[in-house]
Amino acid sequence: MINKRICTSITFYDVEKNSVDMKGLFTFCEEWMLKLAFKPLRGSIQGSSISMSKTKTFNYIKKILFENDNSNISNFWFAAYLDEWDYDMTDGLLSISVDLDKRGVINLYFDNSIVQFKRIYVTNLIREIAQYFKANYGIIYGRELAKGPGLYAFGIISGLETFSQSPEIQKERKNIGEWFRRYGFLDGGYVQGQLRDIYPMNLLSEVHLNQPVFNTTLKHWIETSPSHGELSPLTEVLWQWWVPEENINTVRESLRETGIIICI
């Protein structure tokens, strides 16, 4: 079934809005999908003089984007699908979303049966796409298509039963909602330098690395033990912090008392 597929999601937060090359980013993502032998089919676009309540064809979205100045566009999204997809917003196997309405969010995800997850591929893709904007935080994670890998990036709950008796599901719903409340509103209390959670790959800026933890900095704390993960520069702005899957819970619990993790 299509929704059982696993996707790798690359999400950028704290995007500097004036840094985004909308047309360049749009073109890069279109060409990325075409190189993978998938043609983008559906999308949407929003801006100062553009209001769209329904999804449209990709070609229509592209036409609108290139007819407008960069400053007139605040959001766009498009995706590629298998032949049997049902719902435009959730069934895309390759997707790019850009939302600059409040705090900036850029999300790109790909189905792992189309692109096998490899560290070198992800790091190169981040370096390439980061040429079109400046972001100061990011997370990379795997998620079932049925649970909305792109929606999760924005703090939107999808594919998790509302009245489930499972403590794990209710905890996940709470954490996703907390991110929406904190990051999704300009007055939500989010402060740059905080972490949403601990993920297999985390993109950190100097603000994160200089956060005070345990009478030192987060950068120094990470570098004190291999069990804390591996830290290295990735772009002009971002560092990559890889945390082994088996160490994520330990790292999360170790940093709990510092207060820098929001969804915990």
Backbone hydrogen bonds, N-H to C=O, Kabsch-Sander energy under -0.5 kcal/mol:
donor,donor_aa,acceptor,acceptor_aa,energy
4,K,1,M,-1.2
5,R,2,I,-1.4
7,C,143,R,-2.6
8,T,110,F,-2.7
9,S,7,C,-0.6
9,S,141,Y,-3.2
10,I,108,L,-3.5
11,T,9,S,-0.6
11,T,139,I,-2.8
12,F,106,I,-3.2
13,Y,137,Y,-3.1
14,D,104,G,-0.6
15,V,104,G,-0.8
16,E,134,K,-2.9
17,K,15,V,-0.8
19,S,16,E,-1.9
20,V,17,K,-1.3
21,D,132,Y,-3.1
22,M,20,V,-1.2
25,L,21,D,-2.9
26,F,22,M,-2.6
27,T,23,K,-2.4
28,F,24,G,-2.4
29,C,25,L,-2.3
30,E,26,F,-2.2
31,E,27,T,-2.6
32,W,28,F,-2.2
33,M,29,C,-2.1
34,L,30,E,-2.3
35,K,31,E,-2.3
36,L,32,W,-0.9
36,L,33,M,-0.6
37,A,34,L,-1.8
38,F,33,M,-2.3
41,L,79,A,-2.6
42,R,79,A,-1.3
43,G,56,K,-2.2
44,S,77,W,-2.3
46,Q,75,N,-2.4
47,G,50,I,-1.9
48,S,72,N,-1.7
50,I,47,G,-0.9
56,K,43,G,-3.0
58,F,41,L,-2.3
61,I,57,T,-2.0
62,K,58,F,-2.7
63,K,59,N,-2.0
64,I,60,Y,-2.2
65,L,61,I,-2.4
66,F,62,K,-2.2
67,E,63,K,-1.0
67,E,64,I,-0.5
68,N,64,I,-0.6
68,N,65,L,-1.1
72,N,69,D,-1.5
73,I,70,N,-1.3
74,S,46,Q,-2.1
75,N,46,Q,-1.7
76,F,98,V,-1.8
77,W,44,S,-2.2
78,F,96,I,-1.8
79,A,42,R,-2.1
80,A,94,L,-2.2
85,W,82,L,-1.2
90,T,87,Y,-0.8
91,D,87,Y,-2.1
93,L,80,A,-2.6
94,L,80,A,-1.2
95,S,109,Y,-2.1
96,I,78,F,-2.1
97,S,107,N,-2.9
98,V,76,F,-2.9
99,D,105,V,-2.8
100,L,74,S,-2.5
102,K,103,R,-0.5
104,G,15,V,-0.6
105,V,99,D,-2.3
106,I,12,F,-2.0
107,N,97,S,-2.6
108,L,10,I,-2.5
109,Y,95,S,-2.0
110,F,8,T,-2.1
111,D,93,L,-1.8
112,N,6,I,-2.9
114,I,111,D,-1.5
115,V,111,D,-2.5
122,V,118,K,-2.3
123,T,119,R,-2.5
124,N,120,I,-2.1
125,L,121,Y,-2.4
126,I,122,V,-2.4
127,R,123,T,-2.2
128,E,124,N,-2.2
129,I,125,L,-2.7
130,A,126,I,-2.2
131,Q,128,E,-1.2
132,Y,129,I,-1.8
133,F,130,A,-0.8
136,N,13,Y,-1.1
136,N,14,D,-0.8
137,Y,13,Y,-1.2
138,G,203,L,-1.8
139,I,11,T,-2.2
140,I,201,M,-2.3
141,Y,9,S,-1.9
143,R,7,C,-2.5
145,L,5,R,-3.1
146,A,3,N,-1.8
147,K,144,E,-1.4
148,G,145,L,-1.8
152,Y,148,G,-2.9
153,A,149,P,-0.8
154,F,150,G,-0.7
154,F,151,L,-1.0
155,G,152,Y,-1.6
156,I,151,L,-2.2
161,E,159,G,-0.5
164,S,161,E,-1.2
170,Q,166,S,-2.3
171,K,167,P,-2.3
172,E,168,E,-2.2
173,R,169,I,-2.5
174,K,170,Q,-2.2
175,N,171,K,-2.4
176,I,172,E,-2.5
177,G,173,R,-2.3
178,E,174,K,-2.2
179,W,175,N,-1.9
180,F,176,I,-1.8
181,R,177,G,-2.4
182,R,178,E,-2.4
183,Y,179,W,-3.0
184,G,179,W,-0.8
184,G,180,F,-1.2
188,G,185,F,-2.0
190,Y,182,R,-1.1
193,G,194,Q,-0.6
194,Q,191,V,-2.0
195,L,260,I,-3.7
199,Y,197,D,-0.5
201,M,140,I,-1.2
202,N,241,W,-2.0
203,L,138,G,-3.1
204,L,202,N,-0.6
204,L,239,W,-2.3
205,S,136,N,-0.6
208,H,205,S,-0.5
209,L,205,S,-2.3
210,N,206,E,-1.9
211,Q,208,H,-2.0
213,V,216,T,-2.2
216,T,213,V,-1.6
218,L,211,Q,-1.7
219,K,209,L,-2.3
221,W,217,T,-2.7
222,I,218,L,-2.6
223,E,219,K,-1.9
224,T,220,H,-0.7
224,T,221,W,-1.0
225,S,222,I,-1.0
228,H,225,S,-1.9
229,G,226,P,-1.5
230,E,242,W,-2.6
232,S,240,Q,-1.8
234,L,238,L,-2.4
235,T,238,L,-2.2
239,W,204,L,-3.2
240,Q,232,S,-3.2
241,W,202,N,-2.9
241,W,239,W,-0.5
242,W,230,E,-2.5
242,W,240,Q,-0.6
243,V,200,P,-2.4
247,N,244,P,-2.3
248,I,244,P,-0.8
248,I,245,E,-1.0
251,V,247,N,-2.7
252,R,248,I,-2.7
253,E,249,N,-2.6
254,S,250,T,-2.3
255,L,251,V,-1.9
256,R,252,R,-0.7
257,E,253,E,-0.5
258,T,255,L,-1.2
259,G,255,L,-0.7
259,G,256,R,-1.4
260,I,255,L,-0.6
262,I,195,L,-3.0
262,I,260,I,-0.5
263,C,196,R,-2.4
264,I,262,I,-1.3
